Amino acid sequence: MDAVLRGLCWLFFIWTGCAGNGPRQQVAETHIDGRTHVYQRCILDNCAEVKLTYPIVEREPSDPIVKALEEQMVLALGYGGERNTTVDEAVEDFLDSYEDFRDSFPASATDWEIEVVAEKVFESDKVLTVKLSSYAYTGGAHPNSFVNYFNFDLVEGGKLLSAPELLLDREKMLALTEQKFREFHGISKDADLRDDERFFIEEAGFFLPQAIGYENDEWMMVYNPYEIGPYVMGYTELRFPLDEVKGVVKPPF
């Protein structure tokens, strides 16, 4: 599985070389070759499978973008907690956990699967955004899935931007998001969201989602399943043209 780590060292846009000693060169849109690695462990007719997909372009292994994305992929794999520090370890832990499960419940015919996809969804001379999508099923009533956005400041050497750094006017963004949320779910502007039993909104009131970032020519605010409503509600994907959030979020150009 060393290929996973080697692949993660080839991310997102070309430097002067993998050694990274020369000055950074500004580049145009880079062709991205999506690479997928699949790992599987089977016991009789049932299997556990891990599928990892990420774009391939050169980047130094110690680069903050590579390091941040590997950390997030380890978290997305969701097994081993603090024991796992690399993608390799997380993959092995997931497969080992399935083997332990089958040892404990040999009559189970459940397959386990987890898929993590990292894709570049926005790039300018200032910001690079990677969307991380995860799907996992390890038995139970339904699978679990989520998306998240990781926004990197290219001017600051690939620094991962936090929500406070992205949101220039949080209160304005909250108001815009609530308006779009009401439109998405068909709720009148006068209705109290806290009284709508479809949603998980406590007395503190409406809140912003965890998954925020640039995608193509839009600003995205995505509520994952269970974040603001039950699993059956699925994703609430709110899209804002960049002109609509000008002065509200960090300018990407």
N, C-alpha and C positions, 0 to 999 in steps of 0.2 A: 504493500500500500504506500510505499514511498512515492509512487507516482502522484498521489494526492498532494503531498507537500511540494513536490517539484512543480506540479501544475499551479498551485497557489502562488508560487513565486513568479508567475508569468501573467501578471494581471493588468488589464485595462488600458494602458497606453504606453507607447515606446519611449524609453529614455535613450540616452546616448549609448547605452550598453548596460548589461546586467551588473557590471562592476560599479557603475554609478559614480565614477570619479570625475567625469567631465561636467561642464555646465549643462543644465537642463535645457532642452530644445523645445520650443513651441511646435506642436504638431497639429495637423488637420485631423478630421475624423478618421479613426483607425479601424481597419477591418477587424472584426471580432470573430474568432473561431470558437464556438461553444464546445466544450469538452465534457463528456460524461463518463464517470467511473461507476461501475456496478459491482457490489460485493454481496455474496450470497453464502449462506450456510444452511444445509438441508438435513433434516432428520426424517428418514423414510420418505413419505410423499409431501411433507410440509417443509416450508423454508422461511428463513428470515432474510430480507433483502434490504440493502442500503444503496441508494442511488444519489450521487452527488454530481451536480452540473454547475459549471462556472466558465466564464469567458477566459480566453487565453491570449495574453499579450505580455511583453516583457516588463518586469518590475523587480527590484531588488528584494530578496527574502526578508531583510530587516526593515523594509519600508513600512510606515505606519498603516497604510491602506491594506497591505497584505496581512499584517499582524492583526489588525482589527477584524478583518473578514474571517480569518481563521478562527479567532476567538468566538465570533458569532456563529460560525458553522458548527463549532464544538457545542455551543449552547443549544443550537437548533436540533442537534442529534439527541440531546436530552437525556443521556445516560452517563452515570458515573460522577456527576457533580464536580467537586473540586479535584477529584482524582485525575480527571482528564485535562490535559493542557494542549493536546494536538488532535487534529482530525483523525489520524491513525488510531490513537488511543480510544477516541469516542466510537469509532466504527467497531473496533474489536470489542468494546464494552457492550455495545448494542447486540452484537452477535453472540457474545458469551451469555448475556442476560436471557436471550431466547433459548439457548441450550440449557441453562439452569431451569427455566420455566418448563421446558419439555421433560426434564428429569423429574421435576416435582409433579407435573401433570401429564403423564405419558399418553393418556387417552385423548388429550386435546388435539383437534385437527386445525387449529388456528395458525394461519400464516401471519408473520409480522412483516411490516414494511415501513420504510421511512425514506422520503425523498426531500432533498434540499437543493434548491436552485438559486444561484446567485447570478444576476444579470445586470449589465449596465443599462440604465434606462434614461440617463441624462448626462451630458458632458458639455461644458463650456470651458473657456480659458480660466475660469475662477472656481467652478464647482464640478465635482463628479458625484453622481448618485448611483448607488447599487441597490437594487431591490432583492431582498432575500425572501423566498417563499418556502414554506415547509409543510409537508403532509406526512402524518404518521398514523399507523394503525397497529395496535398491539392487543386487539381483542376489545370486547365491549360493544355498546350499542352503535357507535359510529366512530369514524376517524377524527383526528384533531388536525387543524391546519391554522396557519397564520402567515401574515406578510409583515415585513418591516422595511424601512428605508434607511440607508446609511449615506449621509451626505458629507463629502470630504472637501475641505478647503484646499484647493490646489495652490493658491497663493501662499498659504502657510505650510507648504510641504506635505500636504495630505492629512492635515489634522481633521479628526472626526468632529463634526459640528454637533453640539447639543441643541436641544429644543430652545433654550433661552437665547442661544446664539443665532438661531434661524428665525425666531419670531421677534421682529422689531417692535410690534405693537400687539401684545398678547390679547388684550381686551378687544381690540378690533377684530383679530382673528377669531376669537371666541364668538363674537356676534355674527360674523360672516358664516362660520361653521354651523352655528345653530340654525341660521336661516336656510342654509343649504340642506341641513339634516331634516328640517321640517318639510321641505320640498320633496326630498327623496322618499320620505315615509308618508307623505300626504297628510300632514298635520297642520291645522290652521295656526296662524301666528298668535292667536289669543289663548290657545289651549295650554294648560300647564303640563309640561312634559313629565313632571313627577307624578301626575295622576294617571298617566298612561301605563298600564300594567305590562305592556310589551317590553318596556325598557328598564334597565338597571340604573335608575337615576335617583340618588339619595337626596336628602334635604339640602345638601350643599349645592345641588343644581347641576346644570349641564356642564360637561367637561370636554376637553380636547383629547383626541386619540393619541396613542403611542406612536403609531406609524404615520410619519409625516415626511414629505420630501418632494423633489422635482421628478416628474416623469414625462418624457417627451416635451411638449410645450405647455405643460400644465403643472400646477401645484396640487399635490394630493394629500388628503386627510382620510385615512382608512381606519374604521373601527373593525377589529377582528371579532370573530365569533366569541361570545361570552363576555366581551369587553363592555358592551352597552346593552346587550340583549342576548336571548338564548341561542343555542346552536342553530335551531331551525331558521333563525333570522338571517344567518349567513353574514357576509361582509356588507358593511355600509361604506361604499366608495364615493367620496365627495371630491369632485374635480373643479378646479378653479383656473380659468385662463390667467396667465401670468400678469396681464394688465389689471385684472381684478384685485390682485393682492400686492400691487406695486406700493411700496412704502410700508407694507404690513409684514412682509417676510424679507429675508436677506436677498438682495438682488443677485441673480445668478450670472449676469453678464457684466 
